[in-house]
Amino acid sequence: MILLKSPQELAIMREANRIVAEILEELCAAVRPGITTEELDRLAEELTYKKGAKPAFKGYSPRGVAYPKCLCVSVNEEVVHGIPSRRKLKPGDIVGLDFGVVYQGLFGDSARTVAVGEISEKAARLMRVTREALYAAIEQARVGNRISDIGSVVEQTAGNAGFTVVQEFAGHGIGRSLHEDPQVPNYFRRGMTNPRLQPGMVLAIEPMVNEGTPELRILDDGWTAVTADGKLSAHFEHSVAICENGPEILSELGDA
């Protein structure tokens, strides 16, 4: 069931996502060679409580294995859900930071991929195209359009650049729960559920784009998804409200 948000709920979600965006800004600024992914997680948790929110991911267990940290940190070939550890970031790495909070009973969720020092042109291009796919998708998040308009433009943007989109994970509705209906895949095929977009829907739109094959595998920790061929992956995400006058990006600070 798709749950439409009231103006009061949207006001709280704006604040939840503002908190997410502010913390992601600080996390991105903290990324540097030598820092551990666990240190980034500790910073995220400390900032979350300082801002009067709670971590959205810690303890989340949709498949029976509780996620143990506040932040997802996915490095290089890790697509999503990388668990923070004592791993130190190195120059040339690209790092996906996926983060969410609960604020007054409503959720915020966003993700960015950032560079550690100087990175290859290949990695920079992958990040650039993935971010472009996100904003192209957001442009389609308009009243009267369908979920297919979002997924199709992500796949087209990635494919035109010679990349592939992940099909095993998708964007999602968000609100009283971290994951709500509808699913928002980064592609579309005939026969898939394809609801029309309505005012009051809030979607977490999140292109996950791979350098090589779209296939993944899950590591033994039960969470970390990596590319099957070991090539790079990038991930960008915004929580977006569907409004009468166009999409409103809730998890963005200032200019895009």
N, C-alpha and C positions, 0 to 999 in steps of 0.2 A: 504494500500500500504506500502510495506517495503522500507524504505529509506536507501540506502547505504551511508556511510560517506566517504568523500574525505580524503586524507592524511592531508590536512589543517584543516578540521573539527575535525579529530581525535586528532590532536595536541592541539586544544583548549579544547576538551573533557578531555584530560589527565590533563590539568591544572584545569579545573572545578572539576574533581574528586579528584585531589590532595588537593584542598581546602576543599572539603567535608571530606576527610580522616583526614586532620590535625585538623579540627574542632571537628570531632567525637573523636579523641584522647583526646582533651582537655575536652570534655563533659564527656567522660568515667572517666577521672581522677577526675572530679568534683563530681561524684556520691558518696554520702555518706549518712548515716542516718541523718535525720533532714533537708536536703536540699529540697526545694519545686520543683516540676516539672516546675513551672513558672520561677524560678530562672535559671534553665537549659535552658529554652527557651530564656530568656534575654541574657544569655551568648552566645548562638548560634547566635542570631541576631547581637550582638555587634561584634563578630568575623567575621561574614560574610561581613559586610560593611568595616571592617578594611582591609580585604583581597581583596577588590575591586570587590566583587560579590554581588548578590542580592538573597534573600531567594526564593526558588522555590515553597514552599508550601503555604506561606501566601497569602490568597485571592484566592487560587485555588478552583474552583467550578464546577467540572464535573457533579454534580447532582443538581445544583442550590443552594446549601448551601455552602457559601464560608468558607474555612478552616481559622480559625482566628489567627493562630500562625505560627511560623517559623519551629518548631520542633514537631515531633510526639513522645510522651512519653507514652508507653504502659506498665502498671504495672501488673504483675502476670497473672490474667485471661484475661487481655486486650490483644487482638491479634495484632491489628494494629490501627493507627489513633487516639490514645489517645490524648486528648487536654490538654496541660499544664494548671495547676491551682495552687491553694494554698496548694494542697495535699503535705504532707511531706513524704519522703521516709523513710521506716523502715528497721531495720536489718532483713534479711531473704527474702526481696523482690527481684524479678528479674525484670529488667527494659529494655524494648526495646526502643532504640533510633534510629529513622528513620529521615534522614536529607538529604536535597538536596539544590543545589544552581543553579543559572543561571550566566554564565560567558561568556561575549562576544557573547551572543545569543544562547549558548549551555548549556545543563543541565548535572549536576552530581547528583548521588543518591546512597546512601548506608545506611545500618542499622546494628546495633549490639545489642545483649542482654547482659547486664552486671549484676553482683551480687551486692547487697547492704550488705556489711559485710558478715558474715557467712550465708550460705544458706544450705538448705537440700541437701542430696545426690540425691534425686529425681529431684530437680530443676537443680542441676549441671549436671546430666546425660542428662536431656532434652536439656539444652544449648549445651552440648558437641555434642550430636547427630545431632542437628539442624545445627551446624557449620560444622560438617562432611558432612552432606547432601549438604550444599552449595558448598564445595570444590569438592565433587564427581560430582556435576552437572557441575561445571566449567570445569572439566576434559573432559566432554562430549561436550563442546562448541567448536567444531572443524569443519572446512570446510568439507562438505560432510555429516556430521551427520544431524539429524533432531531434531526439537523441542521435539519430543517424547523421544529422548535419554536423554534430560535434565530432563523432568518431571518424567520419569520412575525411574531414579536412585534416585531422591529425595524421591519418595514414597517408594521405596524398602529400602532405608537406614532408613527412619523413621519407616516403618512397621516392619523391622527386629528387631528393638529395642522395639517394643510394643507400638509405638506412631502412631498418625494419621496426615495426612496433610490437611491443609485448602484448600477447593476447591472453595470457593466463591471469593477469591482474587488470583491474579496471578502476576508473573513477567511480564516484558514488554520490548519492544523496547524503546530506549531513544535517544535523539539527539536535534533537534530543538524544540521538545516538550518534556514535562516530560514523557508523555505516548504516545508511538507510536506502530504501528504494528511491530512484531507480539506479541500476548499474549504468555506468557511463564508459563503455569500452572505447579504446583508441582505434577502432576500426568498425566497419559495419558489413554484415552479410544478410541477404534475404532470409526471412524467417526469424530473425532476432526480435526481441521485444523492442518496440520503438515508440514510446509515449511522446505526445506533443508537450512542448514546454509551456508552463503556465506561470503567471505571477505568483510569488510566494514559494516557489521551489528554490532550494539552495543546493548547488552541486559542487562537489570537489572534483574539479577537472584536472587530470594528471597524466599527461603524456609520459610514457616510459619508452625510450627509443634506443635501439641497439645498433652498434656498428656493424655487426654481422647477422647471424641467425637470430630469429625471434625466439627460439627455443630456450628454455630455462631448466635448471635443476635446483632443488632445495637441499641445502647442507644439513648435516646431521643435527644441528641445533634446532631444527624444526621451523626456522624462520628465514634465515638468509637465503635469498634467491640470487643465483648467479647465472650469467650467460652460459649456455651449453658449450660454446666454442671458446670461452675465455676472453672474448673481445669486450671492448668498453660498452658501458651503458650510461645513459643520462636520464634524469628525472626532474621535472618541474611541475608544481601544483599550486593552484589557487582555489579557494572557496569563493563561489560566485553566486550571487542572488539574481534570480530571473525577475526583472521588474518591467513595468509597462513601458518605460522609456529606454529600455536596453539593459544589458548586463551590468551589474555592480560588483566589482572585485572587492571582496571584503578583506582579503588578507594581503593587501598591498599598501605600502606607505608612500605617499607622494606620487611622483611620476613613474610610469612603467620603465 
